[in-house]
């Protein structure tokens, strides 16, 4: 039985968009996961060995008899279907091209040149379907958008974080570079590619013209670190790790309480006044050293000492009770804290899905993009390898394609 009903059952704004997903690992699958959550019918095209993350786990101890879907794979491949094709074979390539003819989007994150060598380049696919949106995500981009000297280099998340500037400004004040906890060098590029795909699909619907969409992991991380660009340009400085603080705002930090850690951001004068009054130090609101944000940035060491000493005398709960809803504050949550937080339940950010071979569901992160009329959702669990049939999907998509009306051209309006 297929892991997902046909795309017609989707509710999101991308309902009816047909996507061939050639991606693996995290960055590319995160792209197509977002598109699937928003209603697109995503068919994962895998080799006989499957996406490499299928074997990485983790697997739940106990009754998970099949170990068919590890957490890594399940989390970013939920809602998709899976077919197995050998693109190196004539039959596999022919079956893929037949699907391309009735698809809207192809997404891949192979190394540069792989699809070209398979005879399945963007140009070849565009001959088969001029409306096709071809989206590529690589470490250093595709030569169609400008040939990087690193184009042939392999890249993982940590490389993108390092070269794109993130690691160089992350870490303890004056300390060594540090990567982030989550794989932002994969996830942010994947998010940008999903945005690019949605925009290109809109263009194709209006004009009948497909195009090549290219996101480099390096570029995406650099765009996320935009602050270091203007700092270097305006001030001729090289930003370095500065802990949990901010170079332009104060107070703005994560500091310890008596039983945990608390994020505090009170750079506006109003929030500063509420904070210091709650601390029992209303005089600090009028102190020339702290009278406005610029003064507080100049005297940030003193700001940290004053606020830090008060936080150490408080519990996390007491800070939340005193300042929650009045000043931008928040406790540093563990995963266990998040599972207990009513916010994530109300916002449907913890979603249970079936785990094949187990009598109990597993929990994965939900869809963060909310729509009032066309709700996004985690439609189903991830697919088992080759759970769906290429011929059946081709017939389904061909029927849907023949019934759909082409978009009008803005130039003809």
Buried (B, 14 or more C-beta within 10 A) or exposed (E): EBBBEBBEEBBBBBBBBBBBBBBBBBBBBBBBBBBBBBBBBBBBBBBEEBBEBBEEEEBBEEEBEEBBBBBBBBBBBBBBBBBBBEBEEEEBBEBBBBBBBBBBBBBBBBEBBBBBEBEBBBEBBBEBBEBBBBBBBBBBBBEBBEEBEBBEBEBBBBBBBBBBBBBBBBBEEEEEBBBBEEBBBBBBBBBBBBBBBBEBBEBBBBBEBBBBBBBBBBBBBBBBBEBBEEBEEEEEEEBBBBBBBBBEBBBBBBBEBEEBBBBBBBBBBEBBBBBBEBBEBEEBBEBEEBBEBEBBBEBBEBBBEBBBEBBEEBBBEBBBEBBEEEBBBBBBBEEEEEEEBEEBEEEBBBBEBBBBBBEEEBEBBBBEEEBEEEBBBBBBBBBBBBBBBBEEBBEBBBEBBEEEEEBEEEEEE
